[in-house]
């Protein structure tokens, strides 16, 4: 991958998500697109789609521009660079589509670009379908195989065994290369999994905000999440079977977990508020 017009980056972290198998409700890929827009990220490179994509699976898109010109957009993976306002850390965003072939070559090219950009840590975002009620906060699980990151960021060791997507392959490649990496997964209620999933997006973005201690302007996303939940509420009210199923999920989750309004949750929300105001949180 050739990188163009790349400024000198400061302590860069790579955030990556991939459309496809790892992206329930498109929550992960939409989160990267949201950050690219919020932080006015600039494209610095993209992969050659001929090497990695089956165009009968991921077809190119044709559109008309305002000047009347017809334009063709090929499926690919793009790298963008952003510097959040008032922050001393740069963010490399990966807007990707899970490749159709040559996964090892794809991953090697991505990690080579990360090396060229001086990336210090990789965080992949994913979303999965789960038995979780839409009426409760979206669970986000953070895992890493890096013992230092587990201790510093309070993450878990991954114990998953089974088929994996490109996120799992990237994580393993980072581990083998000695590049610190973590993976964040949002659980999307399977009965309302059609995209978009703004509530799951907010959960992922808030977790990124906490891990990196970088404020993320949520804009209209909170309103979109409330509208999404209202729509899911109406579905549960209109369909007796779904309503009964949701109540069962609520009872199971409430019995298994501490209330969201715990002291720890309140402290996290207060720290987010201070970061958005441009202040430092009080010492713990």
C-alpha atoms as an extended CHARMM CRD file, in Angstrom:
* protein
*
       284  EXT
         1         1  UNK       CA              0.0000000000        0.0000000000        0.0000000000  PROA      1               0.0000000000
         2         2  UNK       CA              1.3680000000        3.3940000000       -0.9790000000  PROA      2               0.0000000000
         3         3  UNK       CA              0.8120000000        6.1180000000        1.6060000000  PROA      3               0.0000000000
         4         4  UNK       CA              0.3600000000        9.6830000000        0.3810000000  PROA      4               0.0000000000
         5         5  UNK       CA              0.5500000000       13.0600000000        2.1240000000  PROA      5               0.0000000000
         6         6  UNK       CA              1.1190000000       11.6080000000        5.5780000000  PROA      6               0.0000000000
         7         7  UNK       CA              2.0570000000       14.1950000000        8.2260000000  PROA      7               0.0000000000
         8         8  UNK       CA              4.3750000000       13.3940000000       11.1040000000  PROA      8               0.0000000000
         9         9  UNK       CA              2.1410000000       11.4950000000       13.5280000000  PROA      9               0.0000000000
        10        10  UNK       CA              2.1630000000       11.7380000000       17.3170000000  PROA      10              0.0000000000
        11        11  UNK       CA              1.7350000000        8.5170000000       19.3440000000  PROA      11              0.0000000000
        12        12  UNK       CA             -0.6520000000        7.0740000000       16.7120000000  PROA      12              0.0000000000
        13        13  UNK       CA             -3.2190000000        4.4190000000       17.5530000000  PROA      13              0.0000000000
        14        14  UNK       CA             -4.9660000000        2.4440000000       14.8180000000  PROA      14              0.0000000000
        15        15  UNK       CA             -8.7400000000        1.8610000000       15.0380000000  PROA      15              0.0000000000
        16        16  UNK       CA            -10.0030000000       -0.6920000000       12.5300000000  PROA      16              0.0000000000
        17        17  UNK       CA            -13.3360000000       -2.2230000000       11.5630000000  PROA      17              0.0000000000
        18        18  UNK       CA            -14.3650000000       -4.4070000000        8.6600000000  PROA      18              0.0000000000
        19        19  UNK       CA            -17.7150000000       -4.8050000000        6.9740000000  PROA      19              0.0000000000
        20        20  UNK       CA            -18.9710000000       -8.3700000000        6.7990000000  PROA      20              0.0000000000
        21        21  UNK       CA            -18.9170000000      -11.2850000000        9.2250000000  PROA      21              0.0000000000
        22        22  UNK       CA            -17.4840000000       -9.2360000000       12.1170000000  PROA      22              0.0000000000
        23        23  UNK       CA            -20.0120000000       -6.4080000000       11.8210000000  PROA      23              0.0000000000
        24        24  UNK       CA            -23.5050000000       -7.2100000000       13.1610000000  PROA      24              0.0000000000
        25        25  UNK       CA            -25.8810000000       -4.3560000000       12.4210000000  PROA      25              0.0000000000
        26        26  UNK       CA            -22.9040000000       -2.5810000000       10.7870000000  PROA      26              0.0000000000
        27        27  UNK       CA            -22.1910000000       -1.1490000000       14.2440000000  PROA      27              0.0000000000
        28        28  UNK       CA            -18.4020000000       -1.4750000000       13.9780000000  PROA      28              0.0000000000
        29        29  UNK       CA            -17.9140000000       -0.1450000000       10.4420000000  PROA      29              0.0000000000
        30        30  UNK       CA            -20.4150000000        2.6650000000       11.0650000000  PROA      30              0.0000000000
        31        31  UNK       CA            -18.4230000000        3.6440000000       14.1730000000  PROA      31              0.0000000000
        32        32  UNK       CA            -15.2770000000        4.1240000000       12.0690000000  PROA      32              0.0000000000
        33        33  UNK       CA            -17.2440000000        6.1230000000        9.4890000000  PROA      33              0.0000000000
        34        34  UNK       CA            -18.6650000000        8.2530000000       12.3160000000  PROA      34              0.0000000000
        35        35  UNK       CA            -15.1800000000        9.0020000000       13.6740000000  PROA      35              0.0000000000
        36        36  UNK       CA            -13.8370000000        9.8070000000       10.2080000000  PROA      36              0.0000000000
        37        37  UNK       CA            -16.5640000000       12.4110000000        9.8030000000  PROA      37              0.0000000000
        38        38  UNK       CA            -16.4130000000       13.7860000000       13.3590000000  PROA      38              0.0000000000
        39        39  UNK       CA            -12.6340000000       14.2010000000       13.2540000000  PROA      39              0.0000000000
        40        40  UNK       CA            -12.4580000000       15.2410000000        9.5730000000  PROA      40              0.0000000000
        41        41  UNK       CA            -10.0170000000       12.4480000000        8.7830000000  PROA      41              0.0000000000
        42        42  UNK       CA             -7.9860000000       12.4870000000        5.5720000000  PROA      42              0.0000000000
        43        43  UNK       CA             -7.3770000000        9.4530000000        3.3590000000  PROA      43              0.0000000000
        44        44  UNK       CA             -3.6840000000        8.5590000000        3.1870000000  PROA      44              0.0000000000
        45        45  UNK       CA             -3.8210000000        5.2090000000        1.4040000000  PROA      45              0.0000000000
        46        46  UNK       CA             -5.9330000000        2.3470000000        0.1380000000  PROA      46              0.0000000000
        47        47  UNK       CA             -5.3960000000       -1.2510000000       -0.8970000000  PROA      47              0.0000000000
        48        48  UNK       CA             -5.6360000000       -2.4770000000       -4.4860000000  PROA      48              0.0000000000
        49        49  UNK       CA             -9.0540000000       -4.2190000000       -4.5460000000  PROA      49              0.0000000000
        50        50  UNK       CA             -7.9340000000       -6.5750000000       -7.3460000000  PROA      50              0.0000000000
        51        51  UNK       CA             -5.7620000000       -8.4280000000       -4.8380000000  PROA      51              0.0000000000
        52        52  UNK       CA             -8.3570000000       -9.1850000000       -2.1870000000  PROA      52              0.0000000000
        53        53  UNK       CA            -11.9800000000       -8.9030000000       -3.3350000000  PROA      53              0.0000000000
        54        54  UNK       CA            -14.3710000000      -11.0080000000       -5.3590000000  PROA      54              0.0000000000
        55        55  UNK       CA            -16.3880000000       -8.3880000000       -7.2100000000  PROA      55              0.0000000000
        56        56  UNK       CA            -19.3490000000      -10.7510000000       -7.5390000000  PROA      56              0.0000000000
        57        57  UNK       CA            -19.5180000000      -10.7820000000       -3.7320000000  PROA      57              0.0000000000
        58        58  UNK       CA            -18.6160000000       -7.1180000000       -3.1230000000  PROA      58              0.0000000000
        59        59  UNK       CA            -19.6970000000       -5.3510000000       -6.2740000000  PROA      59              0.0000000000
        60        60  UNK       CA            -18.3920000000       -1.9110000000       -7.2810000000  PROA      60              0.0000000000
        61        61  UNK       CA            -20.8520000000        0.9670000000       -7.0090000000  PROA      61              0.0000000000
        62        62  UNK       CA            -21.5990000000        3.4350000000       -9.7850000000  PROA      62              0.0000000000
        63        63  UNK       CA            -23.0250000000        6.8810000000       -9.1190000000  PROA      63              0.0000000000
        64        64  UNK       CA            -23.4950000000       10.3220000000      -10.6580000000  PROA      64              0.0000000000
        65        65  UNK       CA            -21.6800000000       13.3340000000       -9.2440000000  PROA      65              0.0000000000
        66        66  UNK       CA            -23.1100000000       16.8490000000       -9.1220000000  PROA      66              0.0000000000
        67        67  UNK       CA            -21.1910000000       17.6910000000      -12.2830000000  PROA      67              0.0000000000
        68        68  UNK       CA            -22.9830000000       14.8760000000      -14.1000000000  PROA      68              0.0000000000
        69        69  UNK       CA            -19.9370000000       12.6500000000      -14.3280000000  PROA      69              0.0000000000
        70        70  UNK       CA            -20.4580000000        8.9200000000      -13.7600000000  PROA      70              0.0000000000
        71        71  UNK       CA            -18.0750000000        7.5210000000      -11.1730000000  PROA      71              0.0000000000
        72        72  UNK       CA            -17.1710000000        4.0000000000      -10.1790000000  PROA      72              0.0000000000
        73        73  UNK       CA            -16.2220000000        3.1450000000       -6.5890000000  PROA      73              0.0000000000
        74        74  UNK       CA            -14.4550000000       -0.1450000000       -6.0160000000  PROA      74              0.0000000000
        75        75  UNK       CA            -14.7060000000       -2.0800000000       -2.7410000000  PROA      75              0.0000000000
        76        76  UNK       CA            -11.4610000000       -1.6760000000       -0.8470000000  PROA      76              0.0000000000
        77        77  UNK       CA             -9.8320000000       -0.8970000000        2.4840000000  PROA      77              0.0000000000
        78        78  UNK       CA             -8.8170000000        2.6950000000        3.1790000000  PROA      78              0.0000000000
        79        79  UNK       CA             -6.5310000000        4.2480000000        5.7700000000  PROA      79              0.0000000000
        80        80  UNK       CA             -7.3310000000        7.6900000000        7.1270000000  PROA      80              0.0000000000
        81        81  UNK       CA             -5.5210000000        9.9070000000        9.6020000000  PROA      81              0.0000000000
        82        82  UNK       CA             -7.1980000000       12.1660000000       12.1480000000  PROA      82              0.0000000000
        83        83  UNK       CA             -6.0320000000       14.3840000000       14.9680000000  PROA      83              0.0000000000
        84        84  UNK       CA             -8.8500000000       14.8840000000       17.4900000000  PROA      84              0.0000000000
        85        85  UNK       CA             -9.1580000000       18.5570000000       18.5520000000  PROA      85              0.0000000000
        86        86  UNK       CA             -6.9860000000       19.6360000000       21.4910000000  PROA      86              0.0000000000
        87        87  UNK       CA             -5.3480000000       16.1950000000       21.6820000000  PROA      87              0.0000000000
        88        88  UNK       CA             -1.6940000000       15.2310000000       21.4180000000  PROA      88              0.0000000000
        89        89  UNK       CA             -2.4000000000       11.8480000000       19.8380000000  PROA      89              0.0000000000
        90        90  UNK       CA             -3.1520000000       10.9820000000       16.2160000000  PROA      90              0.0000000000
        91        91  UNK       CA             -5.6080000000        8.2820000000       15.1990000000  PROA      91              0.0000000000
        92        92  UNK       CA             -5.2650000000        6.0490000000       12.1420000000  PROA      92              0.0000000000
        93        93  UNK       CA             -8.6740000000        4.8200000000       11.0140000000  PROA      93              0.0000000000
        94        94  UNK       CA             -9.1070000000        1.6870000000        8.9220000000  PROA      94              0.0000000000
        95        95  UNK       CA            -12.3310000000        1.5530000000        6.8880000000  PROA      95              0.0000000000
        96        96  UNK       CA            -12.2840000000       -1.9680000000        5.5910000000  PROA      96              0.0000000000
        97        97  UNK       CA            -14.3010000000       -4.7370000000        4.0160000000  PROA      97              0.0000000000
        98        98  UNK       CA            -13.4800000000       -8.2830000000        5.0210000000  PROA      98              0.0000000000
        99        99  UNK       CA            -11.4340000000       -9.6340000000        2.0920000000  PROA      99              0.0000000000
       100       100  UNK       CA            -12.6930000000      -12.4460000000       -0.1000000000  PROA      100             0.0000000000
       101       101  UNK       CA             -9.2350000000      -14.0250000000       -0.5170000000  PROA      101             0.0000000000
       102       102  UNK       CA             -5.5350000000      -13.8180000000        0.3500000000  PROA      102             0.0000000000
       103       103  UNK       CA             -6.1430000000      -12.9970000000        3.9960000000  PROA      103             0.0000000000
       104       104  UNK       CA             -2.5080000000      -13.4580000000        4.9880000000  PROA      104             0.0000000000
       105       105  UNK       CA             -1.3280000000      -11.0680000000        2.2990000000  PROA      105             0.0000000000
       106       106  UNK       CA             -4.0500000000       -8.5840000000        3.2390000000  PROA      106             0.0000000000
       107       107  UNK       CA             -3.0920000000       -8.6900000000        6.9170000000  PROA      107             0.0000000000
       108       108  UNK       CA              0.6140000000       -8.3640000000        6.1470000000  PROA      108             0.0000000000
       109       109  UNK       CA             -0.0780000000       -5.3010000000        3.9920000000  PROA      109             0.0000000000
       110       110  UNK       CA             -2.1930000000       -3.7260000000        6.7320000000  PROA      110             0.0000000000
       111       111  UNK       CA              0.4650000000       -4.3050000000        9.3900000000  PROA      111             0.0000000000
       112       112  UNK       CA              3.1690000000       -2.9990000000        7.0630000000  PROA      112             0.0000000000
       113       113  UNK       CA              1.2040000000        0.2420000000        6.7260000000  PROA      113             0.0000000000
       114       114  UNK       CA              0.7920000000        0.3800000000       10.5070000000  PROA      114             0.0000000000
       115       115  UNK       CA              4.5690000000        0.0020000000       10.8770000000  PROA      115             0.0000000000
       116       116  UNK       CA              5.2310000000        2.7420000000        8.3020000000  PROA      116             0.0000000000
       117       117  UNK       CA              2.8810000000        5.0820000000       10.1840000000  PROA      117             0.0000000000
       118       118  UNK       CA              4.5130000000        4.3730000000       13.5430000000  PROA      118             0.0000000000
       119       119  UNK       CA              1.3500000000        2.8860000000       15.0370000000  PROA      119             0.0000000000
       120       120  UNK       CA              1.8590000000        2.0300000000       18.7160000000  PROA      120             0.0000000000
       121       121  UNK       CA             -1.3330000000        0.0610000000       19.3120000000  PROA      121             0.0000000000
       122       122  UNK       CA             -4.1250000000       -1.4710000000       17.2250000000  PROA      122             0.0000000000
       123       123  UNK       CA             -7.7420000000       -1.5860000000       18.3970000000  PROA      123             0.0000000000
       124       124  UNK       CA            -10.1730000000       -3.5460000000       16.2630000000  PROA      124             0.0000000000
       125       125  UNK       CA            -13.9140000000       -3.0350000000       16.5660000000  PROA      125             0.0000000000
       126       126  UNK       CA            -16.4630000000       -5.7700000000       16.0130000000  PROA      126             0.0000000000
       127       127  UNK       CA            -20.1280000000       -6.4960000000       16.6310000000  PROA      127             0.0000000000
       128       128  UNK       CA            -21.8960000000       -9.8040000000       17.1080000000  PROA      128             0.0000000000
       129       129  UNK       CA            -25.4860000000      -10.9820000000       17.3700000000  PROA      129             0.0000000000
       130       130  UNK       CA            -26.3840000000      -11.9090000000       20.9270000000  PROA      130             0.0000000000
       131       131  UNK       CA            -29.2020000000      -12.8010000000       23.3060000000  PROA      131             0.0000000000
       132       132  UNK       CA            -29.2640000000       -9.3750000000       24.9320000000  PROA      132             0.0000000000
       133       133  UNK       CA            -32.2830000000       -7.0990000000       25.4870000000  PROA      133             0.0000000000
       134       134  UNK       CA            -32.4570000000       -3.8000000000       23.6180000000  PROA      134             0.0000000000
       135       135  UNK       CA            -33.7540000000       -2.1130000000       26.7790000000  PROA      135             0.0000000000
       136       136  UNK       CA            -30.4460000000       -2.4770000000       28.6190000000  PROA      136             0.0000000000
       137       137  UNK       CA            -27.0160000000       -0.9350000000       27.9540000000  PROA      137             0.0000000000
       138       138  UNK       CA            -25.2510000000       -2.6620000000       25.0620000000  PROA      138             0.0000000000
       139       139  UNK       CA            -22.5310000000       -4.9340000000       26.4770000000  PROA      139             0.0000000000
       140       140  UNK       CA            -19.0390000000       -4.3360000000       25.0990000000  PROA      140             0.0000000000
       141       141  UNK       CA            -16.3140000000       -6.9110000000       25.6890000000  PROA      141             0.0000000000
       142       142  UNK       CA            -12.6680000000       -5.9140000000       25.4370000000  PROA      142             0.0000000000
       143       143  UNK       CA            -10.0280000000       -8.6040000000       24.9590000000  PROA      143             0.0000000000
       144       144  UNK       CA             -6.3030000000       -8.7900000000       24.2900000000  PROA      144             0.0000000000
       145       145  UNK       CA             -3.5320000000      -11.3600000000       24.2840000000  PROA      145             0.0000000000
       146       146  UNK       CA             -1.1050000000       -8.6980000000       25.5440000000  PROA      146             0.0000000000
       147       147  UNK       CA             -0.5390000000       -9.0370000000       29.2940000000  PROA      147             0.0000000000
       148       148  UNK       CA              0.5840000000       -5.4120000000       29.6430000000  PROA      148             0.0000000000
       149       149  UNK       CA             -2.5800000000       -4.1150000000       27.9510000000  PROA      149             0.0000000000
       150       150  UNK       CA             -4.7430000000       -6.3870000000       30.0970000000  PROA      150             0.0000000000
       151       151  UNK       CA             -3.2590000000       -4.8330000000       33.1900000000  PROA      151             0.0000000000
       152       152  UNK       CA             -3.1690000000       -1.2300000000       31.9380000000  PROA      152             0.0000000000
       153       153  UNK       CA             -6.5810000000       -1.0930000000       30.2610000000  PROA      153             0.0000000000
       154       154  UNK       CA             -8.4810000000       -3.6090000000       32.3560000000  PROA      154             0.0000000000
       155       155  UNK       CA             -9.2110000000       -5.9520000000       29.4420000000  PROA      155             0.0000000000
       156       156  UNK       CA             -9.7950000000       -9.6930000000       29.3920000000  PROA      156             0.0000000000
       157       157  UNK       CA             -7.8400000000      -12.5210000000       27.8090000000  PROA      157             0.0000000000
       158       158  UNK       CA             -9.7010000000      -13.9420000000       24.8260000000  PROA      158             0.0000000000
       159       159  UNK       CA            -10.8410000000      -17.5390000000       25.3780000000  PROA      159             0.0000000000
       160       160  UNK       CA            -12.8050000000      -17.8820000000       22.1430000000  PROA      160             0.0000000000
       161       161  UNK       CA            -12.1790000000      -21.0070000000       20.0850000000  PROA      161             0.0000000000
       162       162  UNK       CA            -13.7930000000      -21.6080000000       16.7090000000  PROA      162             0.0000000000
       163       163  UNK       CA            -14.1920000000      -19.9970000000       13.2860000000  PROA      163             0.0000000000
       164       164  UNK       CA            -12.8880000000      -16.4500000000       13.0850000000  PROA      164             0.0000000000
       165       165  UNK       CA            -13.1360000000      -13.4580000000       10.7910000000  PROA      165             0.0000000000
       166       166  UNK       CA            -10.5480000000      -10.9920000000        9.6020000000  PROA      166             0.0000000000
       167       167  UNK       CA            -10.6140000000       -9.2740000000       13.0220000000  PROA      167             0.0000000000
       168       168  UNK       CA             -9.2950000000      -12.4500000000       14.6460000000  PROA      168             0.0000000000
       169       169  UNK       CA             -6.6410000000      -12.8460000000       11.9650000000  PROA      169             0.0000000000
       170       170  UNK       CA             -5.4650000000       -9.2370000000       12.4110000000  PROA      170             0.0000000000
       171       171  UNK       CA             -5.3270000000       -9.6500000000       16.1760000000  PROA      171             0.0000000000
       172       172  UNK       CA             -3.2200000000      -12.8110000000       15.8620000000  PROA      172             0.0000000000
       173       173  UNK       CA             -0.8880000000      -11.1310000000       13.3680000000  PROA      173             0.0000000000
       174       174  UNK       CA             -0.3750000000       -8.1850000000       15.7250000000  PROA      174             0.0000000000
       175       175  UNK       CA              0.4050000000      -10.5590000000       18.5820000000  PROA      175             0.0000000000
       176       176  UNK       CA              2.9450000000      -12.4670000000       16.4630000000  PROA      176             0.0000000000
       177       177  UNK       CA              4.5740000000       -9.1880000000       15.3930000000  PROA      177             0.0000000000
       178       178  UNK       CA              4.8000000000       -7.8670000000       18.9550000000  PROA      178             0.0000000000
       179       179  UNK       CA              2.4110000000       -4.9990000000       18.2250000000  PROA      179             0.0000000000
       180       180  UNK       CA              0.0700000000       -4.3530000000       21.1700000000  PROA      180             0.0000000000
       181       181  UNK       CA             -3.5240000000       -4.9470000000       20.0940000000  PROA      181             0.0000000000
       182       182  UNK       CA             -6.9750000000       -5.1550000000       21.6270000000  PROA      182             0.0000000000
       183       183  UNK       CA            -10.4040000000       -6.0460000000       20.3100000000  PROA      183             0.0000000000
       184       184  UNK       CA            -13.7320000000       -4.4780000000       21.3240000000  PROA      184             0.0000000000
       185       185  UNK       CA            -16.9880000000       -6.2980000000       20.5920000000  PROA      185             0.0000000000
       186       186  UNK       CA            -20.5030000000       -4.9260000000       20.9860000000  PROA      186             0.0000000000
       187       187  UNK       CA            -23.4140000000       -7.3340000000       21.4900000000  PROA      187             0.0000000000
       188       188  UNK       CA            -26.3020000000       -6.4290000000       19.1550000000  PROA      188             0.0000000000
       189       189  UNK       CA            -29.7590000000       -7.8420000000       20.0240000000  PROA      189             0.0000000000
       190       190  UNK       CA            -30.3560000000      -10.4560000000       17.3560000000  PROA      190             0.0000000000
       191       191  UNK       CA            -34.0830000000       -9.7030000000       17.0120000000  PROA      191             0.0000000000
       192       192  UNK       CA            -33.3850000000       -6.0830000000       15.9730000000  PROA      192             0.0000000000
       193       193  UNK       CA            -30.1540000000       -6.5950000000       14.0480000000  PROA      193             0.0000000000
       194       194  UNK       CA            -30.9680000000       -4.6750000000       10.8660000000  PROA      194             0.0000000000
       195       195  UNK       CA            -28.5880000000       -1.7410000000       10.3680000000  PROA      195             0.0000000000
       196       196  UNK       CA            -28.0480000000        0.8840000000       11.5080000000  PROA      196             0.0000000000
       197       197  UNK       CA            -27.3780000000        0.1240000000       15.1870000000  PROA      197             0.0000000000
       198       198  UNK       CA            -26.7520000000        3.5380000000       16.7800000000  PROA      198             0.0000000000
       199       199  UNK       CA            -27.0440000000        2.2620000000       20.3610000000  PROA      199             0.0000000000
       200       200  UNK       CA            -24.3110000000       -0.3240000000       19.7340000000  PROA      200             0.0000000000
       201       201  UNK       CA            -22.2350000000        2.3510000000       17.9950000000  PROA      201             0.0000000000
       202       202  UNK       CA            -22.4730000000        4.5760000000       21.0620000000  PROA      202             0.0000000000
       203       203  UNK       CA            -21.3920000000        1.7090000000       23.2970000000  PROA      203             0.0000000000
       204       204  UNK       CA            -18.3300000000        1.0220000000       21.1410000000  PROA      204             0.0000000000
       205       205  UNK       CA            -17.4040000000        4.6950000000       20.8670000000  PROA      205             0.0000000000
       206       206  UNK       CA            -17.7360000000        5.2730000000       24.5980000000  PROA      206             0.0000000000
       207       207  UNK       CA            -15.4460000000        2.3140000000       25.2460000000  PROA      207             0.0000000000
       208       208  UNK       CA            -12.8880000000        3.7050000000       22.7830000000  PROA      208             0.0000000000
       209       209  UNK       CA            -13.2080000000        7.0610000000       24.5190000000  PROA      209             0.0000000000
       210       210  UNK       CA            -12.4640000000        5.4600000000       27.8770000000  PROA      210             0.0000000000
       211       211  UNK       CA             -9.5300000000        3.3730000000       26.6460000000  PROA      211             0.0000000000
       212       212  UNK       CA             -7.8020000000        6.1990000000       24.7740000000  PROA      212             0.0000000000
       213       213  UNK       CA             -8.9230000000        9.0300000000       27.0680000000  PROA      213             0.0000000000
       214       214  UNK       CA             -9.8250000000       11.0040000000       23.9540000000  PROA      214             0.0000000000
       215       215  UNK       CA            -13.2050000000       12.8080000000       23.8760000000  PROA      215             0.0000000000
       216       216  UNK       CA            -15.5230000000       11.7890000000       21.0540000000  PROA      216             0.0000000000
       217       217  UNK       CA            -18.2600000000       14.2660000000       20.0670000000  PROA      217             0.0000000000
       218       218  UNK       CA            -21.4230000000       12.1790000000       19.8110000000  PROA      218             0.0000000000
       219       219  UNK       CA            -23.4290000000       14.7780000000       17.8690000000  PROA      219             0.0000000000
       220       220  UNK       CA            -26.8620000000       13.4340000000       16.9210000000  PROA      220             0.0000000000
       221       221  UNK       CA            -25.9430000000        9.8500000000       17.7430000000  PROA      221             0.0000000000
       222       222  UNK       CA            -27.6700000000        9.9530000000       21.1390000000  PROA      222             0.0000000000
       223       223  UNK       CA            -30.9360000000       11.0530000000       19.4960000000  PROA      223             0.0000000000
       224       224  UNK       CA            -30.5680000000        8.3210000000       16.8890000000  PROA      224             0.0000000000
       225       225  UNK       CA            -29.9880000000        5.7370000000       19.6230000000  PROA      225             0.0000000000
       226       226  UNK       CA            -33.1460000000        6.8550000000       21.4400000000  PROA      226             0.0000000000
       227       227  UNK       CA            -35.1470000000        6.6640000000       18.2150000000  PROA      227             0.0000000000
       228       228  UNK       CA            -33.7650000000        3.1810000000       17.5700000000  PROA      228             0.0000000000
       229       229  UNK       CA            -34.7900000000        2.0400000000       21.0450000000  PROA      229             0.0000000000
       230       230  UNK       CA            -38.2720000000        3.5330000000       20.6140000000  PROA      230             0.0000000000
       231       231  UNK       CA            -38.6610000000        1.5270000000       17.4040000000  PROA      231             0.0000000000
       232       232  UNK       CA            -37.5250000000       -1.6460000000       19.1640000000  PROA      232             0.0000000000
       233       233  UNK       CA            -39.9510000000       -0.9290000000       22.0380000000  PROA      233             0.0000000000
       234       234  UNK       CA            -42.8110000000       -0.6370000000       19.5580000000  PROA      234             0.0000000000
       235       235  UNK       CA            -41.8260000000       -3.9420000000       17.9570000000  PROA      235             0.0000000000
       236       236  UNK       CA            -41.8670000000       -5.6690000000       21.3550000000  PROA      236             0.0000000000
       237       237  UNK       CA            -45.2660000000       -4.1420000000       22.1850000000  PROA      237             0.0000000000
       238       238  UNK       CA            -46.8250000000       -5.1580000000       18.8660000000  PROA      238             0.0000000000
       239       239  UNK       CA            -45.4440000000       -8.7130000000       18.7770000000  PROA      239             0.0000000000
       240       240  UNK       CA            -46.4500000000      -10.6860000000       21.8840000000  PROA      240             0.0000000000
       241       241  UNK       CA            -43.8660000000      -13.3960000000       21.2690000000  PROA      241             0.0000000000
       242       242  UNK       CA            -40.9990000000      -10.9030000000       20.9610000000  PROA      242             0.0000000000
       243       243  UNK       CA            -42.2760000000       -8.9610000000       23.9780000000  PROA      243             0.0000000000
       244       244  UNK       CA            -42.2760000000      -12.0930000000       26.1270000000  PROA      244             0.0000000000
       245       245  UNK       CA            -38.8090000000      -13.0060000000       24.8660000000  PROA      245             0.0000000000
       246       246  UNK       CA            -37.4550000000       -9.5350000000       25.7190000000  PROA      246             0.0000000000
       247       247  UNK       CA            -38.8600000000       -9.7100000000       29.2450000000  PROA      247             0.0000000000
       248       248  UNK       CA            -37.1290000000      -13.0380000000       29.7480000000  PROA      248             0.0000000000
       249       249  UNK       CA            -33.8210000000      -11.5680000000       28.5710000000  PROA      249             0.0000000000
       250       250  UNK       CA            -34.2560000000       -8.6060000000       30.9090000000  PROA      250             0.0000000000
       251       251  UNK       CA            -34.8650000000      -10.8350000000       33.9140000000  PROA      251             0.0000000000
       252       252  UNK       CA            -31.8630000000      -13.0170000000       33.1010000000  PROA      252             0.0000000000
       253       253  UNK       CA            -29.5240000000      -10.0640000000       32.6030000000  PROA      253             0.0000000000
       254       254  UNK       CA            -30.7270000000       -8.1610000000       35.6660000000  PROA      254             0.0000000000
       255       255  UNK       CA            -30.1650000000      -11.2470000000       37.8060000000  PROA      255             0.0000000000
       256       256  UNK       CA            -26.6520000000      -11.7830000000       36.4530000000  PROA      256             0.0000000000
       257       257  UNK       CA            -25.2590000000       -8.2550000000       36.4580000000  PROA      257             0.0000000000
       258       258  UNK       CA            -24.8370000000       -5.2980000000       38.7530000000  PROA      258             0.0000000000
       259       259  UNK       CA            -27.0250000000       -2.2710000000       37.9780000000  PROA      259             0.0000000000
       260       260  UNK       CA            -25.5660000000        0.0830000000       35.3690000000  PROA      260             0.0000000000
       261       261  UNK       CA            -25.8880000000        2.9680000000       37.8180000000  PROA      261             0.0000000000
       262       262  UNK       CA            -23.0450000000        1.5780000000       39.9400000000  PROA      262             0.0000000000
       263       263  UNK       CA            -20.4110000000        3.8730000000       41.4210000000  PROA      263             0.0000000000
       264       264  UNK       CA            -17.9040000000        2.7040000000       38.8230000000  PROA      264             0.0000000000
       265       265  UNK       CA            -20.2780000000        3.4660000000       35.9160000000  PROA      265             0.0000000000
       266       266  UNK       CA            -21.0730000000        6.9200000000       37.3110000000  PROA      266             0.0000000000
       267       267  UNK       CA            -17.3530000000        7.6710000000       37.6910000000  PROA      267             0.0000000000
       268       268  UNK       CA            -16.7010000000        6.6700000000       34.0800000000  PROA      268             0.0000000000
       269       269  UNK       CA            -19.5030000000        8.9040000000       32.8220000000  PROA      269             0.0000000000
       270       270  UNK       CA            -18.1820000000       11.8430000000       34.8850000000  PROA      270             0.0000000000
       271       271  UNK       CA            -14.6980000000       11.3930000000       33.3960000000  PROA      271             0.0000000000
       272       272  UNK       CA            -16.1940000000       11.3980000000       29.8790000000  PROA      272             0.0000000000
       273       273  UNK       CA            -18.0050000000       14.6290000000       30.6720000000  PROA      273             0.0000000000
       274       274  UNK       CA            -14.8030000000       16.3120000000       31.8530000000  PROA      274             0.0000000000
       275       275  UNK       CA            -12.8870000000       15.1780000000       28.7590000000  PROA      275             0.0000000000
       276       276  UNK       CA            -15.5540000000       16.6650000000       26.4960000000  PROA      276             0.0000000000
       277       277  UNK       CA            -15.2320000000       19.9180000000       28.4340000000  PROA      277             0.0000000000
       278       278  UNK       CA            -11.4620000000       19.9180000000       27.8290000000  PROA      278             0.0000000000
       279       279  UNK       CA            -10.6020000000       19.2900000000       31.4750000000  PROA      279             0.0000000000
       280       280  UNK       CA             -8.6040000000       16.5590000000       33.1580000000  PROA      280             0.0000000000
       281       281  UNK       CA            -10.4660000000       14.0960000000       35.3640000000  PROA      281             0.0000000000
       282       282  UNK       CA             -9.6660000000       14.2830000000       39.0790000000  PROA      282             0.0000000000
       283       283  UNK       CA             -6.9190000000       11.9370000000       40.2920000000  PROA      283             0.0000000000
       284       284  UNK       CA             -8.2400000000        8.5280000000       41.3860000000  PROA      284             0.0000000000
